[in-house]
């Protein structure tokens, strides 16, 4: 499932932060697949990254609002992935001020 597919779904149901949710959802899929592929339990994985098993479970269940970008990146690192966010300072339209 691509980011565009997931983002499109979130937009369709009217969520304002659809892009953010789509990226976090992709991250959860990477972690879940990584656990499965490596035969790791949530407890084993948690010990590797310094989390308790219930925290890993919350991530895998998709409780995305509980996790900052930094925490998600911590979970992605063992699988060779990371989320990169690019910020930009831009001029705004006078009507937006």
ZINORLIN-V700221 format. One record per backbone hydrogen bond with DSSP energy under -0.5 kcal/mol. CO is the residue of the C=O (numbers start at 1). NH is the residue of the N-H. E is the energy in kcal/mol with one decimal. If there is no record, write none. Layout:
BEGIN
CO & NH & E
CO & NH & E
END
This chain:
BEGIN
2 & 6 & -2.2
3 & 7 & -3.3
4 & 8 & -2.6
5 & 9 & -1.9
6 & 10 & -2.4
7 & 11 & -2.7
8 & 12 & -2.4
9 & 13 & -1.8
10 & 15 & -2.5
11 & 14 & -1.6
14 & 16 & -0.5
15 & 18 & -0.9
17 & 21 & -2.4
18 & 22 & -2.3
19 & 23 & -2.0
20 & 24 & -2.4
21 & 25 & -2.5
22 & 26 & -2.1
23 & 27 & -2.1
24 & 28 & -2.2
25 & 29 & -2.1
26 & 30 & -2.1
27 & 31 & -2.4
28 & 32 & -2.9
29 & 33 & -2.5
30 & 34 & -2.5
31 & 35 & -2.6
32 & 36 & -2.1
33 & 37 & -3.4
34 & 38 & -2.2
35 & 39 & -0.6
35 & 40 & -2.3
36 & 39 & -1.0
41 & 45 & -2.5
42 & 46 & -2.7
43 & 47 & -2.2
44 & 48 & -1.8
45 & 49 & -1.7
46 & 50 & -1.1
46 & 51 & -2.9
52 & 55 & -1.0
52 & 56 & -1.6
53 & 57 & -2.7
54 & 58 & -2.0
55 & 59 & -1.9
56 & 60 & -2.7
57 & 61 & -2.3
58 & 63 & -2.5
59 & 62 & -1.8
62 & 64 & -2.5
63 & 66 & -1.8
64 & 67 & -1.7
68 & 72 & -2.2
69 & 73 & -2.6
70 & 74 & -1.9
71 & 75 & -1.6
72 & 76 & -1.8
73 & 77 & -2.0
74 & 78 & -0.5
76 & 79 & -2.1
76 & 81 & -1.5
77 & 80 & -2.2
85 & 87 & -0.6
88 & 90 & -0.6
93 & 96 & -2.3
93 & 97 & -0.7
94 & 97 & -0.5
END
